[in-house]
């Protein structure tokens, strides 16, 4: 009786709030799995209407090529290749930064590898501005992310390295200054891989998390094929990460004066046991208004740190269900993508893995609880047998339902010597969101470009040409990068939001937008990091299918305040400033702007 009374009281408290607001959990849609009429999927929902993903790299003027050792005898030679989209000159057009890495032989001989920054020329082409910008030789580079560490409104660039990290301050005149030491980051000399900026304590200034991989030293390199852990399928290969010592992680608190303080141990995210950390990303996974931190650990359980909003974290990877696979086994966790693929108002997690596994999809069930739905969703079946890296929930067709793109490429060139085994070069995988919690492999229906085997690593997604279409920029460990552009298919509507913090951090990292167009309700978030050691466009893009307007867009700023925008025309870019609403809006650029 007491239990029934308690439940009655609880219902009495909760239900009126829902009735007044007319909404479900923040971002939740009542349209998941619905059809328009007579059981037919809404427009743009089948592979027959899917656009072709075309490799347009030759027309862009990009000539960057990642260096690669032919034999890849050492693990440090096979993990680089993050790519970042960064509008460094604030002209409204995403520019591209490619990381590069030496080989062990080059490093021992004092030779460096040149990373590259390409400026977007607004006409479909890019110009190499690396020398002018001063970002060509940061280090033995691994990945790159974007954040405004000094809150001056200019995006800064953080490059992770075999040997620490390099922080480039954006000077606002097309150049950058290396402020690593003056910012208090010079003491990190480990193999830094993932990075993510995020304001975990809500003071309006972004903090910085750095994950670390293997404790690898050039003066003590593991000998190729020397141990049982240096063999795969009976052949000699590079050693690691299994059998090698891992490295702890670091969280740096922003002191609001251009410097950072290491608070890793105090915050509870130092990883004292030294797991093999790769990609990291901040998000509010339980929708409680406090930032949490996800860290993908190679060959071990993942971390999901639940934040209390005041600087303390509790490791909840195991209890939340994201530490291990559905069978309770640790996996080779590498790339991380977040997305509300179900329209339930919660960020689910997609993780890329090694060839004897499959990509893992963890459905966010709310309350810091996840379910591994890799098998029932169809993701497992479609991703077995590939070594996969950069990944993204991406709506190439603009129908409002994000699909999945994952890039692949092995770590062992020696695989080509093994009959009936995976190859060194591998194709991408494209999975169609079927709007009912499942995905369908349509890789062979989306054009020849994604079927060509490559050795890919990082991937970043954004609207490069400001025409309402999303492109994917893929950095390959071997050879030239690829820019994939959707061509053809259904001509659906879209909308894009650029957010500018005032009280919140200036780039509005981890701000969210919930866009409602009829029954279509979507959730997007501006995040630093993710994919595989890469950085997506910070603008939040929504496909709208046949909807010509967004009825309402709720901007959820990092400080918890919600700003309501109503009756927004589709097919436009909106700049939203915290506390001021829409401060500018513009239509897409002319299609001729990207013609070669």
C-alpha positions as CSV (number, residue, x, y, z in Angstrom):
1,X,0.0,0.0,0.0
2,X,2.8,2.4,0.9
3,X,4.5,1.5,-2.5
4,X,1.2,2.3,-4.4
5,X,0.9,5.6,-2.5
6,X,4.4,6.5,-3.5
7,X,3.9,5.7,-7.1
8,X,0.6,7.7,-7.1
9,X,2.5,10.7,-5.7
10,X,5.3,10.3,-8.2
11,X,2.9,10.2,-11.1
12,X,1.1,13.2,-9.7
13,X,4.3,15.2,-9.8
14,X,5.6,14.1,-13.2
15,X,2.6,13.9,-15.4
16,X,1.4,17.6,-15.1
17,X,4.8,18.8,-16.1
18,X,4.7,16.7,-19.3
19,X,1.1,17.8,-20.0
20,X,2.1,21.4,-19.8
21,X,5.1,21.2,-22.0
22,X,3.7,18.8,-24.6
23,X,7.1,17.2,-25.0
24,X,8.9,14.0,-24.2
25,X,12.4,13.8,-22.9
26,X,14.4,16.7,-24.4
27,X,14.8,16.1,-28.1
28,X,12.5,13.2,-28.2
29,X,10.4,12.7,-31.3
30,X,7.1,10.9,-31.5
31,X,7.8,10.2,-35.2
32,X,10.4,7.4,-34.9
33,X,9.4,4.5,-37.1
34,X,6.3,6.3,-38.5
35,X,5.3,6.3,-42.1
36,X,3.7,9.0,-44.2
37,X,0.8,7.0,-45.7
38,X,-0.3,3.5,-46.4
39,X,2.8,2.0,-44.8
40,X,5.2,3.7,-47.2
41,X,8.5,5.0,-45.9
42,X,8.7,8.9,-46.1
43,X,10.4,10.4,-49.1
44,X,14.1,9.8,-49.5
45,X,14.1,6.8,-47.2
46,X,15.2,4.0,-49.6
47,X,18.5,3.1,-51.3
48,X,16.9,3.8,-54.7
49,X,16.7,7.5,-53.9
50,X,20.1,7.7,-52.2
51,X,22.6,10.2,-53.7
52,X,25.8,8.9,-55.2
53,X,28.9,9.7,-53.1
54,X,31.4,11.1,-55.6
55,X,35.1,11.6,-55.0
56,X,35.6,15.2,-55.9
57,X,39.2,15.6,-54.6
58,X,40.8,16.0,-58.0
59,X,38.8,19.2,-58.6
60,X,39.6,20.8,-55.2
61,X,43.3,21.5,-55.7
62,X,44.2,19.5,-52.6
63,X,47.5,17.6,-53.1
64,X,48.4,16.6,-49.6
65,X,49.7,13.1,-49.1
66,X,50.2,11.3,-45.8
67,X,53.6,9.7,-45.4
68,X,53.6,6.0,-44.7
69,X,56.3,3.3,-44.1
70,X,55.7,0.5,-46.6
71,X,56.1,-2.3,-44.0
72,X,54.6,-0.6,-41.0
73,X,56.9,-2.5,-38.7
74,X,56.0,-0.3,-35.6
75,X,52.6,0.5,-34.2
76,X,53.4,4.2,-34.0
77,X,53.6,4.2,-37.8
78,X,50.1,3.0,-38.3
79,X,47.9,5.1,-36.1
80,X,48.1,8.7,-37.4
81,X,45.7,10.4,-39.8
82,X,43.2,12.7,-38.0
83,X,41.7,15.5,-40.0
84,X,40.0,18.7,-38.8
85,X,37.5,21.1,-40.3
86,X,38.2,24.6,-38.9
87,X,36.9,27.9,-40.1
88,X,40.1,29.6,-38.9
89,X,39.6,32.9,-40.7
90,X,35.9,33.2,-39.7
91,X,34.6,33.8,-43.2
92,X,31.9,31.2,-42.8
93,X,33.5,28.5,-45.0
94,X,35.2,25.4,-43.4
95,X,38.9,25.0,-44.0
96,X,40.7,21.7,-43.7
97,X,43.7,20.7,-41.6
98,X,45.5,17.3,-42.4
99,X,47.9,15.8,-39.9
100,X,51.0,13.9,-40.9
101,X,53.5,11.6,-39.3
102,X,57.1,10.4,-39.7
103,X,58.3,6.8,-39.8
104,X,60.6,5.5,-37.1
105,X,63.5,5.7,-39.6
106,X,62.7,9.3,-40.4
107,X,62.5,10.3,-36.8
108,X,65.8,8.6,-36.0
109,X,67.4,10.6,-38.8
110,X,65.9,13.9,-37.7
111,X,63.4,14.2,-40.6
112,X,59.9,15.6,-40.1
113,X,56.6,15.2,-41.8
114,X,54.6,18.2,-43.0
115,X,51.0,18.6,-41.9
116,X,48.9,20.9,-44.1
117,X,46.2,23.6,-43.7
118,X,44.0,24.3,-46.8
119,X,42.0,27.5,-47.1
120,X,38.5,27.2,-48.6
121,X,38.4,29.5,-51.7
122,X,34.5,29.6,-51.8
123,X,34.6,28.2,-55.4
124,X,35.0,24.5,-54.8
125,X,38.8,24.7,-54.5
126,X,41.3,25.0,-51.7
127,X,44.7,26.7,-51.4
128,X,47.6,25.4,-49.3
129,X,48.3,28.1,-46.7
130,X,50.4,26.0,-44.3
131,X,53.6,28.1,-44.4
132,X,51.7,31.4,-43.9
133,X,49.7,29.9,-41.0
134,X,52.7,28.4,-39.4
135,X,51.2,25.0,-38.7
136,X,53.2,22.7,-40.9
137,X,55.5,21.0,-38.4
138,X,53.8,20.7,-35.1
139,X,55.2,17.2,-34.2
140,X,54.8,13.6,-35.1
141,X,51.1,14.3,-35.5
142,X,48.2,12.0,-34.8
143,X,45.0,13.9,-34.7
144,X,43.5,17.4,-34.4
145,X,40.6,19.1,-32.7
146,X,39.2,22.6,-32.5
147,X,38.4,24.8,-29.4
148,X,38.6,28.5,-28.4
149,X,40.8,28.1,-25.3
150,X,41.2,31.9,-24.7
151,X,37.5,32.9,-25.5
152,X,38.4,35.4,-28.1
153,X,35.9,34.1,-30.6
154,X,38.6,32.6,-32.9
155,X,38.9,28.8,-33.2
156,X,42.3,27.5,-32.0
157,X,43.9,24.2,-33.1
158,X,45.1,21.4,-30.9
159,X,47.3,18.7,-32.5
160,X,47.9,15.5,-30.7
161,X,51.4,13.9,-31.1
162,X,53.6,11.0,-30.5
163,X,55.4,13.2,-27.9
164,X,52.6,15.2,-26.3
165,X,50.4,17.8,-27.9
166,X,50.7,21.2,-29.6
167,X,48.3,24.1,-29.0
168,X,48.1,26.7,-31.8
169,X,46.5,30.0,-30.9
170,X,44.6,31.6,-33.7
171,X,46.0,35.1,-34.1
172,X,43.0,36.3,-36.3
173,X,45.2,37.3,-39.2
174,X,45.6,34.0,-40.9
175,X,48.5,32.9,-38.7
176,X,48.8,30.7,-35.6
177,X,51.3,30.8,-32.7
178,X,52.5,27.7,-30.8
179,X,51.5,28.4,-27.2
180,X,52.0,24.9,-25.9
181,X,54.5,25.8,-23.2
182,X,53.1,29.1,-22.1
183,X,49.6,27.4,-21.8
184,X,51.0,24.8,-19.4
185,X,50.8,21.8,-21.8
186,X,54.5,21.4,-22.4
187,X,55.0,18.8,-19.8
188,X,53.2,16.1,-21.7
189,X,55.7,14.0,-23.6
190,X,53.6,10.8,-24.0
191,X,51.9,9.4,-27.0
192,X,48.8,11.6,-27.1
193,X,46.0,10.4,-29.4
194,X,42.5,11.7,-28.7
195,X,41.6,15.2,-27.5
196,X,38.5,17.1,-26.8
197,X,37.7,20.6,-25.5
198,X,34.6,21.0,-23.3
199,X,33.5,23.2,-20.4
200,X,32.9,20.5,-17.8
201,X,32.5,22.9,-14.8
202,X,30.3,25.4,-16.5
203,X,32.5,28.5,-16.0
204,X,32.3,29.6,-19.6
205,X,35.8,28.5,-20.5
206,X,36.6,25.2,-22.3
207,X,38.8,22.7,-20.6
208,X,40.9,20.1,-22.4
209,X,41.1,16.3,-22.1
210,X,43.9,14.3,-23.7
211,X,43.9,10.5,-24.0
212,X,47.1,8.6,-24.3
213,X,47.9,5.3,-26.1
214,X,51.0,3.2,-25.7
215,X,54.2,3.9,-23.7
216,X,56.3,3.7,-26.8
217,X,59.9,5.0,-27.0
218,X,62.2,5.3,-30.0
219,X,65.2,4.2,-27.9
220,X,63.4,0.9,-27.0
221,X,61.2,-0.1,-29.9
222,X,59.7,-3.6,-29.8
223,X,61.2,-5.9,-32.4
224,X,59.0,-6.8,-35.4
225,X,57.4,-10.2,-34.9
226,X,59.6,-10.9,-31.8
227,X,56.8,-12.2,-29.4
228,X,53.6,-14.2,-29.6
229,X,51.8,-10.9,-29.3
230,X,53.7,-9.6,-32.4
231,X,52.1,-12.2,-34.7
232,X,48.6,-12.2,-36.4
233,X,47.2,-15.2,-38.2
234,X,50.6,-16.8,-38.0
235,X,52.5,-14.0,-39.7
236,X,55.0,-11.6,-38.2
237,X,53.6,-8.1,-37.6
238,X,54.2,-4.9,-35.6
239,X,54.0,-5.3,-31.8
240,X,51.1,-3.8,-29.8
241,X,49.1,-2.6,-28.3
242,X,48.6,-6.0,-26.5
243,X,51.8,-6.8,-24.6
244,X,52.9,-3.2,-24.4
245,X,52.5,-0.8,-21.5
246,X,49.7,1.8,-21.7
247,X,49.7,5.4,-20.6
248,X,47.5,7.5,-18.3
249,X,45.2,10.3,-19.5
250,X,45.1,14.0,-18.6
251,X,42.4,16.5,-17.9
252,X,43.5,20.2,-18.0
253,X,41.3,22.9,-16.3
254,X,41.2,26.2,-18.0
255,X,42.5,29.0,-15.7
256,X,40.9,31.8,-17.8
257,X,44.3,33.5,-18.3
258,X,45.6,31.5,-21.2
259,X,46.9,28.6,-19.1
260,X,45.8,25.2,-18.0
261,X,46.2,23.2,-14.8
262,X,46.4,19.4,-14.7
263,X,43.5,18.2,-12.6
264,X,43.4,14.6,-13.8
265,X,43.7,12.8,-10.5
266,X,41.6,15.3,-8.6
267,X,38.8,14.9,-11.2
268,X,39.0,11.1,-11.3
269,X,39.9,10.7,-15.0
270,X,43.6,10.0,-14.8
271,X,43.4,6.3,-15.9
272,X,46.1,5.1,-13.4
273,X,46.0,1.6,-14.9
274,X,47.1,2.9,-18.3
275,X,44.5,1.7,-20.8
276,X,45.2,2.3,-24.5
277,X,43.2,5.5,-25.0
278,X,42.2,6.6,-28.4
279,X,39.3,8.9,-29.4
280,X,37.6,11.1,-26.7
281,X,34.5,13.2,-26.7
282,X,32.4,15.2,-24.3
283,X,28.6,15.1,-24.2
284,X,25.7,15.1,-21.7
285,X,24.8,11.4,-22.1
286,X,22.1,11.3,-19.4
287,X,20.6,14.7,-20.2
288,X,21.1,16.0,-16.7
289,X,22.7,19.3,-17.7
290,X,26.2,18.2,-16.8
291,X,29.0,17.2,-19.2
292,X,30.1,13.6,-19.3
293,X,33.2,12.2,-21.0
294,X,33.6,9.1,-23.2
295,X,37.0,7.6,-24.0
296,X,37.4,4.8,-26.5
297,X,40.2,2.4,-25.3
298,X,41.8,0.1,-27.7
299,X,42.0,-3.6,-26.6
300,X,40.2,-2.9,-23.4
301,X,37.0,-1.6,-21.7
302,X,35.9,2.0,-22.6
303,X,35.5,4.8,-20.0
304,X,32.3,6.7,-19.6
305,X,32.9,9.4,-16.9
306,X,29.7,10.8,-15.4
307,X,30.2,14.4,-14.5
308,X,28.7,16.2,-11.5
309,X,29.1,19.6,-13.0
310,X,31.5,20.7,-10.4
311,X,34.7,19.1,-11.5
312,X,34.3,15.5,-10.3
313,X,33.7,12.4,-12.3
314,X,32.5,8.9,-11.6
315,X,33.6,6.1,-14.0
316,X,30.3,4.5,-15.2
317,X,31.5,2.5,-18.2
318,X,30.7,-0.9,-16.8
319,X,27.4,0.1,-15.1
320,X,26.1,2.0,-18.1
321,X,26.8,-0.9,-20.5
322,X,29.4,0.7,-22.8
323,X,32.6,-0.7,-21.4
324,X,32.3,-4.1,-23.1
325,X,30.6,-5.8,-26.0
326,X,27.2,-7.5,-25.8
327,X,29.1,-10.7,-24.9
328,X,31.0,-9.0,-22.1
329,X,34.4,-8.9,-24.0
330,X,36.7,-5.9,-24.3
331,X,37.1,-4.7,-27.9
332,X,39.5,-2.7,-30.1
333,X,37.7,0.6,-29.7
334,X,38.9,3.3,-32.0
335,X,36.5,5.8,-33.6
336,X,33.5,7.3,-31.8
337,X,30.4,8.9,-33.3
338,X,27.4,10.3,-31.4
339,X,23.9,10.7,-32.8
340,X,20.2,10.6,-32.1
341,X,19.5,8.1,-34.8
342,X,16.2,7.1,-33.2
343,X,14.9,10.6,-32.6
344,X,14.5,9.8,-28.9
345,X,16.3,12.9,-27.6
346,X,19.4,11.0,-26.5
347,X,22.9,10.6,-27.9
348,X,23.7,7.0,-28.8
349,X,27.3,5.9,-29.4
350,X,28.8,4.1,-32.4
351,X,32.3,2.7,-32.1
352,X,34.6,1.3,-34.9
353,X,36.6,-1.8,-34.2
354,X,39.1,-4.4,-35.5
355,X,38.6,-7.0,-38.2
356,X,37.8,-9.9,-35.9
357,X,35.0,-7.8,-34.4
358,X,32.4,-5.4,-35.8
359,X,31.3,-1.8,-35.2
360,X,29.4,-1.5,-31.9
361,X,26.2,0.5,-31.6
362,X,25.1,1.4,-28.1
363,X,21.6,2.7,-27.9
364,X,21.1,5.3,-25.2
365,X,18.1,4.3,-23.1
366,X,18.3,7.3,-20.7
367,X,19.6,7.6,-17.2
368,X,23.2,6.7,-18.1
369,X,22.0,3.3,-19.4
370,X,22.9,1.9,-22.8
371,X,22.1,-1.3,-24.7
372,X,24.4,-2.9,-27.2
373,X,22.2,-3.3,-30.2
374,X,24.9,-4.0,-32.7
375,X,23.4,-7.3,-33.8
376,X,19.6,-6.5,-33.8
377,X,20.3,-3.2,-35.6
378,X,22.1,-4.9,-38.4
379,X,25.3,-2.9,-37.8
380,X,27.3,-6.0,-36.7
381,X,26.5,-8.0,-39.8
382,X,27.5,-5.2,-42.1
383,X,30.8,-4.3,-40.5
384,X,32.4,-7.7,-39.7
385,X,35.9,-8.3,-41.2
386,X,37.1,-4.7,-41.5
387,X,39.5,-2.7,-39.5
388,X,37.5,0.5,-39.1
389,X,38.4,4.0,-37.9
390,X,36.7,7.3,-38.7
391,X,32.9,7.1,-38.3
392,X,29.9,9.4,-38.4
393,X,26.2,9.6,-38.2
394,X,25.6,11.7,-41.3
395,X,22.5,12.7,-43.3
396,X,23.8,12.9,-46.9
397,X,20.3,12.7,-48.3
398,X,18.8,15.4,-46.0
399,X,15.8,13.4,-45.1
400,X,16.2,13.9,-41.3
401,X,17.4,10.4,-40.5
402,X,21.1,10.1,-40.0
403,X,22.8,7.1,-41.7
404,X,26.3,5.7,-40.8
405,X,29.5,6.0,-42.7
406,X,32.6,4.2,-41.5
407,X,36.1,4.2,-43.2
408,X,38.4,1.2,-43.1
409,X,42.0,0.1,-43.6
410,X,44.2,-2.5,-41.9
411,X,47.2,-1.9,-39.7
412,X,49.2,-4.7,-41.2
413,X,50.4,-4.5,-44.8
414,X,51.5,-8.1,-44.3
415,X,47.8,-9.1,-44.5
416,X,48.1,-9.2,-48.3
417,X,50.4,-12.2,-47.9
418,X,47.8,-14.3,-46.1
419,X,45.3,-16.2,-48.3
420,X,41.6,-15.8,-47.6
421,X,42.3,-13.0,-45.0
422,X,41.3,-9.4,-44.8
423,X,43.3,-7.1,-47.1
424,X,45.5,-4.1,-46.2
425,X,43.3,-1.8,-48.3
426,X,39.6,-2.0,-47.5
427,X,36.4,-0.3,-48.7
428,X,34.1,2.0,-46.7
429,X,30.8,1.0,-45.3
430,X,27.6,3.0,-45.7
431,X,24.5,2.0,-43.6
432,X,21.0,3.3,-44.4
433,X,18.9,4.3,-41.4
434,X,15.6,2.4,-41.9
435,X,13.8,4.5,-39.3
436,X,12.9,1.6,-37.1
437,X,16.2,1.1,-35.2
438,X,17.8,-0.9,-37.9
439,X,20.4,-0.2,-40.6
440,X,20.9,-1.6,-44.1
441,X,24.2,-1.9,-45.9
442,X,23.9,0.1,-49.1
443,X,27.7,0.5,-49.7
444,X,27.3,-0.9,-53.3
445,X,24.3,1.3,-54.1
446,X,26.0,4.7,-53.3
447,X,28.6,4.8,-56.1
448,X,32.0,3.4,-56.9
449,X,34.1,5.9,-54.8
450,X,33.3,4.2,-51.4
451,X,33.9,0.7,-52.8
452,X,37.6,1.4,-53.7
453,X,39.8,-0.2,-51.1
454,X,42.0,2.2,-49.2
455,X,44.0,2.5,-46.0
456,X,41.8,5.2,-44.3
457,X,42.0,6.7,-40.8
458,X,40.4,10.0,-39.8
459,X,37.1,11.4,-41.2
460,X,35.4,14.8,-40.7
461,X,31.9,15.8,-41.9
462,X,30.7,19.3,-42.8
463,X,29.1,21.5,-45.5
464,X,32.3,22.5,-47.3
465,X,30.6,24.5,-50.0
466,X,27.7,26.1,-48.1
467,X,25.0,24.7,-50.3
468,X,23.2,22.5,-47.8
469,X,25.0,19.3,-48.7
470,X,27.3,17.5,-46.3
471,X,30.6,16.3,-47.5
472,X,33.0,13.8,-45.8
473,X,36.7,14.5,-45.7
474,X,38.7,11.3,-45.2
475,X,42.4,11.2,-44.5
476,X,44.2,8.1,-45.7
477,X,47.3,6.7,-44.0
478,X,48.5,5.8,-47.5
479,X,48.1,8.2,-50.4
480,X,45.9,11.2,-51.0
481,X,42.8,12.2,-48.9
482,X,39.3,11.9,-50.3
483,X,36.4,14.4,-50.3
484,X,33.1,12.6,-50.8
485,X,30.2,14.7,-52.0
486,X,26.6,13.5,-52.4
487,X,25.3,14.0,-56.0
488,X,21.7,13.3,-57.2
489,X,19.0,11.7,-55.1
490,X,16.0,13.3,-53.6
491,X,16.2,17.1,-53.3
492,X,15.2,17.5,-49.7
493,X,15.2,20.6,-47.6
494,X,17.7,21.4,-44.8
495,X,18.7,23.9,-42.1
496,X,22.0,24.8,-40.5
497,X,22.8,26.6,-37.2
498,X,26.1,28.2,-36.1
499,X,26.0,29.0,-32.4
500,X,27.9,31.7,-30.7
501,X,28.2,31.7,-26.9
502,X,28.3,34.8,-24.7
503,X,28.0,33.6,-21.2
504,X,28.8,30.1,-22.4
505,X,32.1,29.3,-24.2
506,X,32.4,31.4,-27.4
507,X,32.3,28.4,-29.8
508,X,29.3,27.0,-27.9
509,X,30.8,23.6,-27.6
510,X,28.3,21.1,-26.4
511,X,25.4,23.4,-27.0
512,X,22.5,21.5,-28.5
513,X,19.7,22.4,-30.9
514,X,16.3,20.5,-31.0
515,X,14.6,21.3,-34.3
516,X,10.9,20.5,-34.9
517,X,9.4,20.4,-38.3
518,X,6.0,18.8,-38.2
519,X,6.4,15.3,-36.7
520,X,10.1,15.4,-37.4
521,X,12.1,16.2,-34.2
522,X,15.9,16.1,-34.3
523,X,18.7,16.7,-31.8
524,X,22.2,18.0,-32.8
525,X,25.2,19.0,-30.8
526,X,28.4,21.0,-31.4
527,X,31.3,18.8,-30.3
528,X,35.0,18.9,-30.2
529,X,36.8,15.7,-31.2
530,X,35.2,12.4,-32.2
531,X,35.2,10.2,-35.2
532,X,38.8,8.9,-35.2
533,X,41.1,11.7,-33.8
534,X,39.3,14.2,-36.0
535,X,37.0,17.3,-35.9
536,X,33.7,17.8,-37.7
537,X,32.2,21.1,-38.7
538,X,30.9,22.8,-35.6
539,X,27.7,24.0,-37.3
540,X,24.7,21.9,-36.6
541,X,23.0,20.6,-39.8
542,X,19.6,19.0,-40.1
543,X,17.9,17.4,-43.1
544,X,14.2,18.3,-43.3
545,X,12.9,16.0,-46.0
546,X,9.9,17.8,-47.6
547,X,9.4,20.3,-44.8
548,X,9.9,23.9,-46.0
549,X,10.0,25.4,-42.5
550,X,11.2,24.5,-39.0
551,X,8.3,25.2,-36.6
552,X,10.6,25.7,-33.7
553,X,14.2,25.4,-32.8
554,X,15.2,25.1,-29.2
555,X,18.8,26.1,-28.5
556,X,20.0,24.5,-25.3
557,X,23.1,26.4,-24.2
558,X,25.8,24.8,-22.0
559,X,24.7,26.9,-19.0
560,X,21.2,25.2,-19.1
561,X,19.2,28.1,-20.5
562,X,17.0,27.3,-23.5
563,X,16.4,29.8,-26.3
564,X,13.3,29.4,-28.5
565,X,13.3,30.3,-32.2
566,X,10.1,29.8,-34.2
567,X,9.0,29.7,-37.9
568,X,12.4,29.4,-39.5
569,X,12.5,29.1,-43.3
570,X,14.4,26.0,-44.5
571,X,17.4,26.0,-46.8
572,X,19.2,28.7,-44.9
573,X,22.2,29.2,-42.5
574,X,21.4,30.8,-39.2
575,X,23.8,32.4,-36.8
576,X,22.4,32.3,-33.3
577,X,24.1,34.4,-30.5
578,X,23.4,33.4,-26.9
579,X,20.7,35.8,-25.5
580,X,20.2,37.5,-28.8
581,X,18.5,34.9,-30.9
582,X,19.1,34.9,-34.7
583,X,21.5,37.6,-35.6
584,X,21.9,36.7,-39.2
585,X,20.5,34.3,-41.8
586,X,21.5,33.6,-45.4
587,X,20.6,31.3,-48.2
588,X,23.0,28.7,-49.6
589,X,25.7,29.8,-52.0
590,X,25.0,29.4,-55.7
591,X,25.7,25.9,-57.1
592,X,28.1,27.3,-59.5
593,X,30.4,28.3,-56.6
594,X,31.8,24.8,-56.4
595,X,32.2,24.1,-60.1
596,X,35.8,23.3,-61.0
